[in-house]
Amino acid sequence: MKNILITWVLPTTRQQGGPLPITDIQDVKIELSADGGANFSSVGTFTTDILEAPVNDLPVSDQYVVRGWATDTSGQDGDDVDVPFTVDDDSPPGDLEISIVFP
């Protein structure tokens, strides 16, 4: 099992290129999928002063996807951003199997 820290940077522009002051961002929503993006569960909804979220005890898998987006103060959602990642098994080797043979 592994612990991760999801971090993000708030957008500073709108989709058509106009400026987006931080005061115009209502919140950021972060979700996590453990099945390659078929299903997501909420990690949380975060105010603009929070730029990270810990997730603990993830099992080894290559099927994780983090999804996030910002919502402005008028309720408009930005596009989803999906980031796949892998939790590798970097534990020590398993036990040897030892046999005794009598010739």
C-alpha angles and dihedrals in degrees: 000000000000136000119221135188116217112206132183143183119225117240116254097192136049122240093266093048103263120134119272113201114207088241088066092058114092099187149318123245121207126191134180130212123196095184105061095276100307092116132016133197126198119261088183152283112265135196119231093263091064116074102167142045128194121222116192137203102016113172121230110282143136093213103083124124126178115205126191143164140172125237121206126222092263090058098256114145121218120224118287115257114206122198118184119205142171130228103212126208103239095160120129120276119283123254121291119245109230125192131187116217124191111207 
